[in-house]
Amino acid sequence: MKAPKIPTFLVLLALLAWPGTAAQAQSFDCRKARAPDEHAICADRYLAVKDEIIAMLYFRIWDYIENYDAAMGELSRLRREQREFLRRRRACGGNRECIDRVQRQRILELLERYRRAFDY
């Protein structure tokens, strides 16, 4: 199954909007990477950029829910979904194709959630 395409503008947005250093160009510090999936992300700029997009969307959605959406249980649900994503990613080990697939799926999930949050 071919992974869905991620719009190029999202990659550009992440590169422009998310500050990072060489050691921390993704949602975690590569100097503290322990798991094979984390090492793979640190070694591959393409996977690192997608990790930045996931983190950016996740925290923007978190902020929106926390400050503007009083729906009961939404933060818990978002946290649970993120943990499940991290379990799926970790199950990939160092397999970059698997990590790529899991990341693409998570970006699409977060984009849908983001769209719904701002859909009047």
MDAnalysis code that builds the backbone (N, CA, C; Angstrom):
import MDAnalysis as mda
import numpy as np

u = mda.Universe.empty(360, n_residues=120, atom_resindex=np.repeat(np.arange(120), 3), trajectory=True)
u.add_TopologyAttr("name", ["N", "CA", "C"] * 120)
u.add_TopologyAttr("resid", np.arange(1, 121))
u.add_TopologyAttr("resname", ["MET", "LYS", "ALA", "PRO", "LYS", "ILE", "PRO", "THR", "PHE", "LEU", "VAL", "LEU", "LEU", "ALA", "LEU", "LEU", "ALA", "TRP", "PRO", "GLY", "THR", "ALA", "ALA", "GLN", "ALA", "GLN", "SER", "PHE", "ASP", "CYS", "ARG", "LYS", "ALA", "ARG", "ALA", "PRO", "ASP", "GLU", "HIS", "ALA", "ILE", "CYS", "ALA", "ASP", "ARG", "TYR", "LEU", "ALA", "VAL", "LYS", "ASP", "GLU", "ILE", "ILE", "ALA", "MET", "LEU", "TYR", "PHE", "ARG", "ILE", "TRP", "ASP", "TYR", "ILE", "GLU", "ASN", "TYR", "ASP", "ALA", "ALA", "MET", "GLY", "GLU", "LEU", "SER", "ARG", "LEU", "ARG", "ARG", "GLU", "GLN", "ARG", "GLU", "PHE", "LEU", "ARG", "ARG", "ARG", "ARG", "ALA", "CYS", "GLY", "GLY", "ASN", "ARG", "GLU", "CYS", "ILE", "ASP", "ARG", "VAL", "GLN", "ARG", "GLN", "ARG", "ILE", "LEU", "GLU", "LEU", "LEU", "GLU", "ARG", "TYR", "ARG", "ARG", "ALA", "PHE", "ASP", "TYR"])
u.atoms.positions = np.array([
    [0.845, -1.178, 0.000],
    [0.000, 0.000, 0.000],
    [0.885, 1.233, 0.000],
    [0.702, 2.106, -0.936],
    [1.494, 3.319, -1.048],
    [1.020, 4.343, -0.016],
    [1.993, 4.945, 0.644],
    [1.667, 5.954, 1.661],
    [1.098, 7.197, 0.999],
    [0.115, 7.842, 1.643],
    [-0.471, 9.060, 1.072],
    [0.553, 10.183, 1.018],
    [0.400, 11.071, 0.062],
    [1.291, 12.219, -0.108],
    [0.961, 13.276, 0.939],
    [1.987, 13.912, 1.425],
    [1.825, 15.027, 2.357],
    [2.047, 16.296, 1.554],
    [1.145, 17.268, 1.652],
    [1.311, 18.505, 0.889],
    [2.653, 19.171, 1.175],
    [3.300, 19.601, 0.119],
    [4.614, 20.239, 0.225],
    [4.580, 21.464, 1.124],
    [3.488, 22.214, 1.084],
    [3.428, 23.423, 1.894],
    [3.551, 23.104, 3.380],
    [3.120, 21.927, 3.807],
    [3.248, 21.565, 5.218],
    [4.707, 21.369, 5.605],
    [5.472, 20.769, 4.714],
    [6.892, 20.594, 4.979],
    [7.559, 21.963, 5.078],
    [7.239, 22.846, 4.147],
    [7.818, 24.190, 4.172],
    [7.394, 24.939, 5.428],
    [6.141, 24.803, 5.801],
    [5.645, 25.442, 7.013],
    [6.419, 24.965, 8.234],
    [6.647, 23.677, 8.313],
    [7.383, 23.132, 9.452],
    [8.812, 23.651, 9.493],
    [9.423, 23.732, 8.335],
    [10.804, 24.220, 8.283],
    [10.899, 25.683, 8.696],
    [9.902, 26.469, 8.343],
    [9.916, 27.895, 8.668],
    [9.466, 28.174, 10.092],
    [8.515, 27.404, 10.581],
    [7.874, 27.726, 11.850],
    [8.482, 27.028, 13.059],
    [9.242, 25.974, 12.859],
    [9.709, 25.182, 13.985],
    [11.199, 25.388, 14.194],
    [11.599, 26.051, 15.270],
    [13.029, 26.247, 15.506],
    [13.683, 24.926, 15.877],
    [14.912, 24.752, 15.463],
    [15.623, 23.534, 15.803],
    [17.113, 23.724, 15.623],
    [17.851, 22.908, 16.324],
    [19.293, 22.919, 16.182],
    [19.705, 21.606, 15.555],
    [20.975, 21.446, 15.278],
    [21.453, 20.200, 14.688],
    [21.162, 19.023, 15.606],
    [21.270, 19.216, 16.913],
    [21.054, 18.123, 17.856],
    [19.578, 17.896, 18.148],
    [18.752, 18.892, 17.913],
    [17.330, 18.740, 18.190],
    [16.546, 19.342, 17.046],
    [16.490, 18.613, 15.955],
    [15.760, 19.083, 14.786],
    [14.404, 18.412, 14.702],
    [14.057, 17.631, 15.671],
    [12.764, 16.960, 15.709],
    [12.154, 17.138, 17.089],
    [11.163, 16.361, 17.441],
    [10.432, 16.597, 18.679],
    [11.183, 16.102, 19.915],
    [12.333, 15.502, 19.741],
    [13.117, 15.009, 20.866],
    [14.595, 15.313, 20.600],
    [15.387, 15.245, 21.628],
    [16.810, 15.539, 21.530],
    [17.545, 14.298, 21.035],
    [18.179, 14.393, 19.884],
    [18.884, 13.240, 19.301],
    [20.031, 12.765, 20.182],
    [20.582, 13.645, 21.011],
    [21.652, 13.227, 21.928],
    [21.131, 12.249, 22.967],
    [19.807, 12.245, 23.168],
    [19.208, 11.340, 24.153],
    [18.436, 10.202, 23.496],
    [18.545, 10.069, 22.184],
    [17.842, 9.006, 21.463],
    [18.320, 7.644, 21.958],
    [17.394, 6.751, 22.221],
    [17.718, 5.415, 22.716],
    [17.161, 4.319, 21.800],
    [15.945, 4.504, 21.355],
    [15.256, 3.459, 20.602],
    [15.657, 3.497, 19.125],
    [15.579, 2.354, 18.444],
    [15.941, 2.313, 17.024],
    [15.151, 3.283, 16.151],
    [13.864, 3.495, 16.453],
    [13.084, 4.442, 15.654],
    [13.606, 5.863, 15.842],
    [14.014, 6.211, 17.048],
    [14.560, 7.538, 17.300],
    [15.890, 7.731, 16.567],
    [16.738, 6.713, 16.589],
    [18.011, 6.791, 15.864],
    [17.772, 6.949, 14.366],
    [16.799, 6.229, 13.836],
    [16.488, 6.327, 12.402],
    [16.012, 7.738, 12.054],
    [15.184, 8.326, 12.901],
    [14.683, 9.682, 12.657],
    [15.833, 10.681, 12.721],
    [16.723, 10.514, 13.672],
    [17.863, 11.428, 13.797],
    [18.812, 11.316, 12.607],
    [18.880, 10.154, 11.997],
    [19.805, 9.927, 10.884],
    [19.219, 10.302, 9.527],
    [17.938, 10.596, 9.470],
    [17.269, 10.830, 8.190],
    [16.509, 12.160, 8.256],
    [16.995, 13.167, 7.543],
    [16.385, 14.507, 7.596],
    [14.905, 14.477, 7.186],
    [14.560, 13.646, 6.214],
    [13.180, 13.551, 5.752],
    [12.264, 13.067, 6.888],
    [12.692, 12.043, 7.616],
    [11.895, 11.559, 8.748],
    [11.873, 12.598, 9.867],
    [12.986, 13.308, 10.045],
    [13.051, 14.339, 11.082],
    [12.077, 15.477, 10.794],
    [11.986, 15.881, 9.533],
    [11.049, 16.960, 9.163],
    [9.617, 16.514, 9.437],
    [9.297, 15.288, 9.102],
    [7.933, 14.814, 9.365],
    [7.673, 14.726, 10.867],
    [8.678, 14.374, 11.638],
    [8.521, 14.364, 13.078],
    [8.254, 15.775, 13.600],
    [8.916, 16.769, 13.014],
    [8.665, 18.166, 13.378],
    [7.225, 18.557, 13.061],
    [6.728, 18.149, 11.919],
    [5.346, 18.464, 11.530],
    [4.378, 17.847, 12.526],
    [4.619, 16.585, 12.889],
    [3.746, 15.904, 13.851],
    [3.744, 16.657, 15.181],
    [4.920, 17.012, 15.662],
    [5.010, 17.727, 16.942],
    [4.309, 19.074, 16.870],
    [4.535, 19.795, 15.788],
    [3.924, 21.112, 15.643],
    [2.390, 20.995, 15.647],
    [1.860, 20.088, 14.850],
    [0.406, 19.917, 14.794],
    [-0.143, 19.467, 16.144],
    [0.526, 18.496, 16.763],
    [0.069, 17.971, 18.048],
    [-0.024, 19.089, 19.088],
    [1.029, 19.898, 19.208],
    [1.022, 20.941, 20.233],
    [0.085, 22.089, 19.891],
    [-0.097, 22.376, 18.631],
    [-1.084, 23.406, 18.248],
    [-2.502, 22.926, 18.575],
    [-2.779, 21.665, 18.287],
    [-4.106, 21.114, 18.606],
    [-4.293, 21.078, 20.115],
    [-3.258, 20.647, 20.838],
    [-3.319, 20.617, 22.306],
    [-3.659, 22.005, 22.845],
    [-2.944, 23.003, 22.359],
    [-3.165, 24.374, 22.796],
    [-4.593, 24.821, 22.503],
    [-5.082, 24.505, 21.312],
    [-6.444, 24.884, 20.943],
    [-7.461, 24.243, 21.886],
    [-7.334, 22.940, 22.097],
    [-8.280, 22.235, 22.966],
    [-8.221, 22.820, 24.373],
    [-7.024, 23.012, 24.879],
    [-6.847, 23.499, 26.240],
    [-7.416, 24.904, 26.438],
    [-7.295, 25.754, 25.434],
    [-7.699, 27.152, 25.589],
    [-9.060, 27.515, 24.991],
    [-9.523, 26.743, 24.022],
    [-10.735, 27.162, 23.320],
    [-11.827, 26.105, 23.221],
    [-11.516, 24.860, 23.469],
    [-12.492, 23.789, 23.290],
    [-12.745, 23.124, 24.634],
    [-13.915, 23.301, 25.155],
    [-14.244, 22.769, 26.476],
    [-14.779, 21.336, 26.414],
    [-14.596, 20.650, 25.302],
    [-15.127, 19.290, 25.161],
    [-14.478, 18.364, 26.193],
    [-15.302, 17.653, 26.900],
    [-14.824, 16.743, 27.942],
    [-14.004, 15.612, 27.327],
    [-12.860, 15.371, 27.895],
    [-12.057, 14.229, 27.490],
    [-11.232, 14.401, 26.226],
    [-11.280, 15.563, 25.589],
    [-10.548, 15.735, 24.326],
    [-9.041, 15.683, 24.518],
    [-8.527, 16.294, 25.577],
    [-7.083, 16.228, 25.809],
    [-6.647, 14.795, 26.095],
    [-7.438, 14.079, 26.861],
    [-7.123, 12.673, 27.137],
    [-7.136, 11.851, 25.861],
    [-8.097, 12.101, 25.026],
    [-8.192, 11.383, 23.750],
    [-6.994, 11.698, 22.861],
    [-6.626, 12.969, 22.775],
    [-5.474, 13.359, 21.968],
    [-4.197, 12.702, 22.494],
    [-4.019, 12.705, 23.796],
    [-2.847, 12.080, 24.408],
    [-2.822, 10.577, 24.124],
    [-3.970, 9.922, 24.248],
    [-4.078, 8.488, 23.979],
    [-3.723, 8.171, 22.533],
    [-4.224, 8.992, 21.597],
    [-3.913, 8.810, 20.175],
    [-2.419, 8.974, 19.917],
    [-1.795, 9.941, 20.593],
    [-0.362, 10.168, 20.405],
    [0.444, 8.989, 20.946],
    [0.048, 8.468, 22.080],
    [0.737, 7.289, 22.627],
    [0.631, 6.105, 21.684],
    [-0.533, 5.921, 21.090],
    [-0.720, 4.828, 20.128],
    [0.175, 5.036, 18.907],
    [0.262, 6.267, 18.420],
    [1.161, 6.565, 17.307],
    [2.595, 6.207, 17.683],
    [3.032, 6.610, 18.874],
    [4.400, 6.320, 19.295],
    [4.644, 4.819, 19.430],
    [3.638, 4.066, 19.870],
    [3.762, 2.598, 19.928],
    [3.925, 2.018, 18.523],
    [3.118, 2.518, 17.584],
    [3.220, 2.027, 16.197],
    [4.581, 2.374, 15.604],
    [5.046, 3.584, 15.867],
    [6.354, 4.000, 15.343],
    [7.470, 3.163, 15.962],
    [7.406, 2.959, 17.250],
    [8.436, 2.175, 17.940],
    [8.461, 0.737, 17.422],
    [7.293, 0.206, 17.071],
    [7.222, -1.167, 16.542],
    [7.959, -1.297, 15.207],
    [8.187, -0.185, 14.535],
    [8.928, -0.208, 13.268],
    [10.411, -0.470, 13.480],
    [10.889, -0.291, 14.683],
    [12.323, -0.405, 14.929],
    [13.048, 0.635, 14.099],
    [14.100, 0.238, 13.435],
    [14.867, 1.155, 12.609],
    [14.459, 1.146, 11.147],
    [13.349, 0.489, 10.813],
    [12.878, 0.391, 9.434],
    [12.315, 1.738, 8.977],
    [13.070, 2.419, 8.153],
    [12.699, 3.780, 7.742],
    [11.415, 3.819, 6.922],
    [11.190, 2.827, 6.083],
    [9.942, 2.805, 5.299],
    [8.735, 2.672, 6.212],
    [8.835, 1.838, 7.221],
    [7.743, 1.657, 8.176],
    [7.510, 2.946, 8.960],
    [8.592, 3.568, 9.440],
    [8.470, 4.835, 10.177],
    [7.807, 5.883, 9.291],
    [8.236, 5.961, 8.035],
    [7.658, 6.910, 7.087],
    [6.150, 6.695, 6.958],
    [5.747, 5.458, 6.814],
    [4.322, 5.123, 6.658],
    [3.530, 5.543, 7.896],
    [4.059, 5.217, 9.072],
    [3.376, 5.548, 10.322],
    [3.308, 7.064, 10.511],
    [4.383, 7.759, 10.184],
    [4.384, 9.220, 10.302],
    [3.373, 9.852, 9.363],
    [3.333, 9.402, 8.130],
    [2.378, 9.961, 7.163],
    [0.950, 9.790, 7.653],
    [0.653, 8.611, 8.189],
    [-0.692, 8.355, 8.689],
    [-1.016, 9.288, 9.852],
    [-0.054, 9.500, 10.754],
    [-0.293, 10.376, 11.903],
    [-0.498, 11.815, 11.458],
    [0.276, 12.265, 10.483],
    [0.092, 13.629, 9.979],
    [-1.313, 13.799, 9.420],
    [-1.784, 12.833, 8.672],
    [-3.137, 12.918, 8.116],
    [-4.193, 12.937, 9.225],
    [-3.997, 12.112, 10.266],
    [-4.927, 12.106, 11.395],
    [-4.956, 13.476, 12.085],
    [-3.775, 14.028, 12.320],
    [-3.710, 15.325, 12.992],
    [-4.273, 16.438, 12.117],
    [-4.016, 16.378, 10.816],
    [-4.584, 17.388, 9.912],
    [-6.109, 17.336, 9.927],
    [-6.663, 16.144, 9.963],
    [-8.125, 16.010, 10.009],
    [-8.666, 16.584, 11.318],
    [-8.001, 16.303, 12.406],
    [-8.412, 16.827, 13.706],
    [-8.306, 18.352, 13.724],
    [-7.241, 18.879, 13.146],
    [-7.025, 20.317, 13.063],
    [-8.123, 20.963, 12.209],
    [-8.428, 20.349, 11.079],
    [-9.483, 20.862, 10.198],
    [-10.814, 20.893, 10.933],
    [-11.133, 19.844, 11.648],
    [-12.410, 19.796, 12.390],
    [-12.460, 20.865, 13.470],
    [-11.324, 21.131, 14.117],
    [-11.294, 22.127, 15.190],
    [-11.633, 23.514, 14.664],
    [-11.241, 23.816, 13.418],
    [-11.451, 25.139, 12.875],
    [-12.540, 25.187, 11.813],
    [-13.290, 24.107, 11.698],
    [-14.398, 24.024, 10.748],
    [-15.641, 24.575, 11.422],
    [-16.073, 25.713, 11.002],
    [-17.240, 26.365, 11.614],
    [-18.483, 25.873, 10.988],
])
